[in-house]
Amino acid sequence: MSVLESIKLPKGYGFSLSGFYNSGGLFGISRAEGFGSLDAGCQKKFRNQKSMLRLNYTNILNTVKYRFSANIPEKNLYSSAQILFSHPGIHLTFTHSFGSEKVKAKRDRSTGTEEEKNRLKL
């Protein structure tokens, strides 16, 4: 199960919270435990939406650990293992969009082929 919630705040601010949970189950002769993650982030847009600063905190609860074990006494077998997929981390990202909005508008123009297709649909 995965969840994502984003909230737009005034003055170019935003906040998001996301997470997932993978329930436990059987994997061959091993039993796997459930695991999940919780992430949070905030952002601020600057100068006519051309720049953005983001701060993200991933794996807040440090729960992205895959644990599995096997216990078969009649075979004298007991094993357990844990795999860490990621550690908690903080990421700071700054992005800026260079270029002109006029170029983007010209890129979105219609072509002769599209006009022909529209005429044929009638």
N, CA and C atoms as a LAMMPS dump frame, in Angstrom:
ITEM: TIMESTEP
0
ITEM: NUMBER OF ATOMS
366
ITEM: BOX BOUNDS ff ff ff
-5.0000000000000000e+02 5.0000000000000000e+02
-5.0000000000000000e+02 5.0000000000000000e+02
-5.0000000000000000e+02 5.0000000000000000e+02
ITEM: ATOMS id mol type element x y z
1 1 1 N 0.844 -1.156 0
2 1 2 C 0 0 0
3 1 3 C 0.896 1.227 0
4 2 1 N 0.534 2.218 -0.801
5 2 2 C 1.312 3.435 -0.915
6 2 3 C 0.388 4.642 -0.8
7 3 1 N 0.854 5.699 -0.129
8 3 2 C 0.043 6.892 0.075
9 3 3 C 0.899 8.115 -0.2
10 4 1 N 0.321 9.128 -0.868
11 4 2 C 1 10.393 -1.117
12 4 3 C 0.002 11.517 -0.883
13 5 1 N 0.386 12.477 -0.074
14 5 2 C -0.469 13.625 0.193
15 5 3 C 0.357 14.89 0.009
16 6 1 N -0.118 15.796 -0.862
17 6 2 C 0.566 17.064 -1.117
18 6 3 C -0.363 18.209 -0.757
19 7 1 N 0.197 19.216 -0.117
20 7 2 C -0.578 20.378 0.294
21 7 3 C 0.109 21.622 -0.239
22 8 1 N -0.628 22.445 -1.002
23 8 2 C -0.103 23.722 -1.474
24 8 3 C -0.442 24.785 -0.449
25 9 1 N 0.564 25.528 -0.042
26 9 2 C 0.4 26.574 0.941
27 9 3 C 0.589 27.943 0.269
28 10 1 N 0.17 29.022 0.9
29 10 2 C 0.329 30.354 0.301
30 10 3 C 1.795 30.736 0.093
31 11 1 N 2.005 31.733 -0.756
32 11 2 C 3.318 32.331 -1.026
33 11 3 C 4.327 31.348 -1.601
34 12 1 N 3.867 30.378 -2.376
35 12 2 C 4.768 29.464 -3.075
36 12 3 C 5.295 28.312 -2.246
37 13 1 N 4.781 28.128 -1.063
38 13 2 C 5.225 27.017 -0.224
39 13 3 C 4.382 25.778 -0.491
40 14 1 N 4.956 24.628 -0.221
41 14 2 C 4.236 23.37 -0.36
42 14 3 C 4.793 22.347 0.615
43 15 1 N 3.982 21.356 0.925
44 15 2 C 4.374 20.302 1.86
45 15 3 C 3.845 18.978 1.333
46 16 1 N 4.628 17.925 1.461
47 16 2 C 4.151 16.61 1.036
48 16 3 C 4.584 15.554 2.051
49 17 1 N 3.763 14.541 2.157
50 17 2 C 4.001 13.423 3.053
51 17 3 C 3.673 12.16 2.272
52 18 1 N 4.584 11.206 2.264
53 18 2 C 4.327 9.966 1.54
54 18 3 C 4.834 8.784 2.352
55 19 1 N 4.287 7.633 2.045
56 19 2 C 4.71 6.437 2.738
57 19 3 C 4.212 5.191 2.042
58 20 1 N 4.771 4.061 2.427
59 20 2 C 4.299 2.788 1.893
60 20 3 C 4.458 1.722 2.961
61 21 1 N 3.708 0.655 2.8
62 21 2 C 3.817 -0.499 3.684
63 21 3 C 3.684 -1.764 2.846
64 22 1 N 4.6 -2.693 3.047
65 22 2 C 4.569 -3.981 2.378
66 22 3 C 4.377 -5.033 3.462
67 23 1 N 3.241 -5.707 3.445
68 23 2 C 2.945 -6.676 4.497
69 23 3 C 3.849 -7.89 4.394
70 24 1 N 3.985 -8.579 5.486
71 24 2 C 4.815 -9.777 5.524
72 24 3 C 4.154 -10.937 4.795
73 25 1 N 4.872 -12.018 4.679
74 25 2 C 4.345 -13.198 4.005
75 25 3 C 5.408 -14.272 3.904
76 26 1 N 5.118 -15.27 3.117
77 26 2 C 6.047 -16.379 2.926
78 26 3 C 6.887 -16.152 1.68
79 27 1 N 8.163 -16.532 1.78
80 27 2 C 9.086 -16.44 0.66
81 27 3 C 9.876 -17.737 0.647
82 28 1 N 9.396 -18.689 -0.138
83 28 2 C 10.008 -20.021 -0.126
84 28 3 C 9.753 -20.669 1.226
85 29 1 N 10.807 -21.083 1.926
86 29 2 C 10.653 -21.662 3.259
87 29 3 C 10.779 -20.603 4.355
88 30 1 N 10.994 -19.364 3.971
89 30 2 C 11.196 -18.277 4.934
90 30 3 C 9.921 -17.474 5.132
91 31 1 N 9.809 -16.898 6.301
92 31 2 C 8.709 -15.993 6.616
93 31 3 C 9.291 -14.576 6.658
94 32 1 N 8.703 -13.688 5.852
95 32 2 C 9.165 -12.304 5.796
96 32 3 C 8.273 -11.429 6.66
97 33 1 N 8.881 -10.477 7.361
98 33 2 C 8.141 -9.512 8.159
99 33 3 C 7.751 -8.318 7.291
100 34 1 N 6.727 -7.6 7.704
101 34 2 C 6.317 -6.4 6.984
102 34 3 C 7.314 -5.273 7.183
103 35 1 N 7.355 -4.357 6.219
104 35 2 C 8.224 -3.189 6.335
105 35 3 C 7.605 -2.033 5.565
106 36 1 N 8.099 -0.84 5.832
107 36 2 C 7.548 0.339 5.169
108 36 3 C 8.458 1.53 5.319
109 37 1 N 7.939 2.673 4.874
110 37 2 C 8.725 3.897 4.919
111 37 3 C 7.798 5.094 5.054
112 38 1 N 8.317 6.147 5.647
113 38 2 C 7.603 7.414 5.763
114 38 3 C 8.562 8.512 5.331
115 39 1 N 8.128 9.34 4.378
116 39 2 C 8.939 10.431 3.849
117 39 3 C 8.16 11.739 3.962
118 40 1 N 8.875 12.848 4.153
119 40 2 C 8.244 14.166 4.223
120 40 3 C 9.116 15.166 3.48
121 41 1 N 8.484 16.198 2.946
122 41 2 C 9.24 17.215 2.233
123 41 3 C 8.507 18.537 2.21
124 42 1 N 9.27 19.604 2.006
125 42 2 C 8.674 20.922 1.83
126 42 3 C 9.396 21.613 0.684
127 43 1 N 8.716 22.574 0.075
128 43 2 C 9.307 23.282 -1.053
129 43 3 C 8.872 24.735 -1.05
130 44 1 N 9.67 25.559 -1.721
131 44 2 C 9.374 26.974 -1.89
132 44 3 C 9.698 27.341 -3.325
133 45 1 N 8.717 27.96 -4.026
134 45 2 C 8.927 28.419 -5.399
135 45 3 C 9.302 29.903 -5.363
136 46 1 N 10.272 30.291 -6.204
137 46 2 C 10.773 31.661 -6.26
138 46 3 C 10.606 32.253 -7.656
139 47 1 N 10.663 33.555 -7.745
140 47 2 C 10.743 34.331 -8.996
141 47 3 C 9.878 33.798 -10.128
142 48 1 N 8.637 34.103 -10.09
143 48 2 C 7.709 33.738 -11.183
144 48 3 C 7.754 32.249 -11.519
145 49 1 N 7.871 31.418 -10.518
146 49 2 C 7.823 29.96 -10.668
147 49 3 C 9.012 29.377 -11.438
148 50 1 N 10.12 30.128 -11.593
149 50 2 C 11.253 29.611 -12.352
150 50 3 C 12.279 28.883 -11.483
151 51 1 N 12.276 29.126 -10.173
152 51 2 C 13.224 28.476 -9.27
153 51 3 C 12.461 27.785 -8.146
154 52 1 N 13.055 26.708 -7.64
155 52 2 C 12.412 25.963 -6.562
156 52 3 C 13.48 25.388 -5.632
157 53 1 N 13.213 25.485 -4.331
158 53 2 C 14.074 24.907 -3.315
159 53 3 C 13.268 23.836 -2.595
160 54 1 N 13.825 22.619 -2.525
161 54 2 C 13.129 21.501 -1.886
162 54 3 C 13.998 20.908 -0.784
163 55 1 N 13.341 20.532 0.317
164 55 2 C 13.987 19.84 1.407
165 55 3 C 13.179 18.581 1.687
166 56 1 N 13.816 17.418 1.546
167 56 2 C 13.144 16.127 1.748
168 56 3 C 13.855 15.321 2.82
169 57 1 N 13.068 14.632 3.606
170 57 2 C 13.587 13.718 4.623
171 57 3 C 13.005 12.347 4.3
172 58 1 N 13.86 11.4 3.938
173 58 2 C 13.401 10.08 3.51
174 58 3 C 13.653 9.035 4.589
175 59 1 N 12.789 8.027 4.618
176 59 2 C 12.882 6.917 5.563
177 59 3 C 13 7.433 6.999
178 60 1 N 12.085 8.317 7.373
179 60 2 C 12.125 9.003 8.665
180 60 3 C 12.223 8.028 9.835
181 61 1 N 11.464 6.965 9.805
182 61 2 C 11.411 6.029 10.924
183 61 3 C 12.44 4.903 10.833
184 62 1 N 13.277 4.931 9.791
185 62 2 C 14.296 3.904 9.551
186 62 3 C 13.682 2.5 9.556
187 63 1 N 12.607 2.339 8.788
188 63 2 C 11.881 1.066 8.765
189 63 3 C 11.963 0.329 7.429
190 64 1 N 12.842 0.754 6.536
191 64 2 C 12.999 0.031 5.269
192 64 3 C 14.038 -1.073 5.499
193 65 1 N 13.621 -2.045 6.282
194 65 2 C 14.468 -3.195 6.608
195 65 3 C 13.679 -4.448 6.259
196 66 1 N 14.236 -5.263 5.373
197 66 2 C 13.588 -6.509 4.971
198 66 3 C 14.143 -7.608 5.877
199 67 1 N 13.281 -8.149 6.741
200 67 2 C 13.686 -9.198 7.674
201 67 3 C 12.968 -10.494 7.314
202 68 1 N 13.718 -11.569 7.292
203 68 2 C 13.091 -12.865 7.041
204 68 3 C 13.807 -13.938 7.839
205 69 1 N 13.054 -14.998 8.141
206 69 2 C 13.625 -16.085 8.936
207 69 3 C 12.962 -17.405 8.553
208 70 1 N 13.663 -18.477 8.832
209 70 2 C 13.142 -19.829 8.613
210 70 3 C 13.4 -20.626 9.887
211 71 1 N 12.393 -21.363 10.339
212 71 2 C 12.532 -22.175 11.541
213 71 3 C 11.856 -23.522 11.274
214 72 1 N 12.675 -24.525 10.967
215 72 2 C 12.183 -25.873 10.69
216 72 3 C 12.936 -26.834 11.609
217 73 1 N 12.387 -27.072 12.838
218 73 2 C 13.104 -27.904 13.816
219 73 3 C 13.363 -29.332 13.342
220 74 1 N 12.43 -29.939 12.605
221 74 2 C 12.63 -31.323 12.163
222 74 3 C 13.802 -31.469 11.191
223 75 1 N 14.2 -30.384 10.557
224 75 2 C 15.368 -30.399 9.654
225 75 3 C 16.586 -29.771 10.336
226 76 1 N 16.409 -29.405 11.622
227 76 2 C 17.457 -28.736 12.374
228 76 3 C 17.925 -27.469 11.641
229 77 1 N 16.948 -26.688 11.173
230 77 2 C 17.248 -25.493 10.381
231 77 3 C 16.65 -24.265 11.04
232 78 1 N 17.495 -23.314 11.324
233 78 2 C 17.046 -22.009 11.771
234 78 3 C 17.956 -20.971 11.132
235 79 1 N 17.354 -20.013 10.461
236 79 2 C 18.144 -18.936 9.861
237 79 3 C 17.337 -17.651 9.908
238 80 1 N 18.054 -16.562 9.965
239 80 2 C 17.403 -15.252 9.908
240 80 3 C 18.36 -14.279 9.235
241 81 1 N 17.776 -13.279 8.598
242 81 2 C 18.582 -12.277 7.899
243 81 3 C 17.829 -10.956 7.873
244 82 1 N 18.586 -9.902 7.661
245 82 2 C 18.012 -8.564 7.546
246 82 3 C 18.747 -7.836 6.437
247 83 1 N 17.993 -7.215 5.538
248 83 2 C 18.571 -6.446 4.437
249 83 3 C 18.12 -5.001 4.597
250 84 1 N 19.062 -4.072 4.605
251 84 2 C 18.751 -2.65 4.682
252 84 3 C 18.758 -2.07 3.272
253 85 1 N 17.62 -1.569 2.827
254 85 2 C 17.539 -1.007 1.483
255 85 3 C 18.004 0.444 1.445
256 86 1 N 17.69 1.202 2.498
257 86 2 C 18.134 2.595 2.536
258 86 3 C 18.167 3.085 3.973
259 87 1 N 18.986 4.067 4.203
260 87 2 C 19.098 4.695 5.505
261 87 3 C 18.326 6.008 5.478
262 88 1 N 17.948 6.532 6.622
263 88 2 C 17.306 7.851 6.629
264 88 3 C 18.237 8.889 6.009
265 89 1 N 17.657 9.811 5.263
266 89 2 C 18.484 10.816 4.604
267 89 3 C 17.761 12.131 4.431
268 90 1 N 18.531 13.193 4.394
269 90 2 C 18.009 14.535 4.147
270 90 3 C 18.578 15.006 2.816
271 91 1 N 17.705 15.486 1.935
272 91 2 C 18.113 15.934 0.605
273 91 3 C 17.658 17.378 0.403
274 92 1 N 18.591 18.24 0.025
275 92 2 C 18.288 19.633 -0.293
276 92 3 C 18.559 19.823 -1.775
277 93 1 N 17.537 20.268 -2.512
278 93 2 C 17.647 20.4 -3.963
279 93 3 C 17.201 21.789 -4.392
280 94 1 N 18.007 22.422 -5.246
281 94 2 C 17.63 23.703 -5.846
282 94 3 C 17.557 23.513 -7.352
283 95 1 N 16.45 23.909 -7.965
284 95 2 C 16.309 23.82 -9.418
285 95 3 C 15.921 25.183 -9.965
286 96 1 N 16.407 25.468 -11.163
287 96 2 C 16.054 26.705 -11.85
288 96 3 C 15.804 26.379 -13.316
289 97 1 N 14.707 26.887 -13.831
290 97 2 C 14.358 26.667 -15.23
291 97 3 C 14.872 27.834 -16.057
292 98 1 N 15.811 27.542 -16.957
293 98 2 C 16.343 28.568 -17.848
294 98 3 C 15.537 28.561 -19.134
295 99 1 N 15.525 29.656 -19.831
296 99 2 C 14.85 29.698 -21.114
297 99 3 C 13.673 30.646 -21.107
298 100 1 N 13.106 30.782 -22.264
299 100 2 C 12.027 31.73 -22.467
300 100 3 C 10.702 31 -22.634
301 101 1 N 9.65 31.596 -22.142
302 101 2 C 8.308 31.036 -22.316
303 101 3 C 7.875 31.116 -23.781
304 102 1 N 8.456 32.037 -24.534
305 102 2 C 8.111 32.176 -25.956
306 102 3 C 8.52 30.927 -26.743
307 103 1 N 9.661 30.353 -26.38
308 103 2 C 10.135 29.146 -27.06
309 103 3 C 9.172 27.993 -26.78
310 104 1 N 8.713 27.887 -25.558
311 104 2 C 7.777 26.825 -25.192
312 104 3 C 6.49 26.953 -26
313 105 1 N 5.995 28.166 -26.172
314 105 2 C 4.77 28.385 -26.945
315 105 3 C 4.96 27.963 -28.398
316 106 1 N 6.119 28.239 -28.965
317 106 2 C 6.384 27.846 -30.36
318 106 3 C 6.487 26.328 -30.482
319 107 1 N 6.97 25.663 -29.46
320 107 2 C 7.083 24.212 -29.479
321 107 3 C 5.712 23.542 -29.492
322 108 1 N 4.729 24.184 -28.924
323 108 2 C 3.387 23.626 -28.822
324 108 3 C 2.508 23.953 -30.039
325 109 1 N 3.12 24.348 -31.123
326 109 2 C 2.339 24.712 -32.319
327 109 3 C 1.754 23.47 -32.985
328 110 1 N 0.724 23.658 -33.749
329 110 2 C 0.145 22.531 -34.487
330 110 3 C 0.869 22.385 -35.824
331 111 1 N 0.943 21.17 -36.317
332 111 2 C 1.632 20.9 -37.575
333 111 3 C 0.615 20.6 -38.67
334 112 1 N 1.08 20.587 -39.885
335 112 2 C 0.2 20.283 -41.018
336 112 3 C -0.381 18.886 -40.925
337 113 1 N 0.379 17.941 -40.432
338 113 2 C -0.102 16.572 -40.288
339 113 3 C -1.281 16.515 -39.328
340 114 1 N -1.17 17.25 -38.205
341 114 2 C -2.271 17.268 -37.245
342 114 3 C -3.524 17.893 -37.861
343 115 1 N -3.354 18.943 -38.671
344 115 2 C -4.502 19.569 -39.327
345 115 3 C -5.178 18.588 -40.294
346 116 1 N -4.379 17.802 -41.019
347 116 2 C -4.936 16.807 -41.94
348 116 3 C -5.729 15.744 -41.177
349 117 1 N -5.183 15.29 -40.054
350 117 2 C -5.897 14.292 -39.246
351 117 3 C -7.241 14.832 -38.758
352 118 1 N -7.246 16.086 -38.347
353 118 2 C -8.497 16.683 -37.869
354 118 3 C -9.533 16.803 -38.994
355 119 1 N -9.102 17.096 -40.203
356 119 2 C -10.026 17.199 -41.328
357 119 3 C -10.606 15.838 -41.674
358 120 1 N -9.808 14.775 -41.557
359 120 2 C -10.274 13.442 -41.889
360 120 3 C -11.282 12.915 -40.869
361 121 1 N -11.209 13.382 -39.63
362 121 2 C -12.125 12.936 -38.596
363 121 3 C -13.536 13.442 -38.807
364 122 1 N -13.691 14.535 -39.507
365 122 2 C -15.022 15.091 -39.747
366 122 3 C -15.778 14.192 -40.645
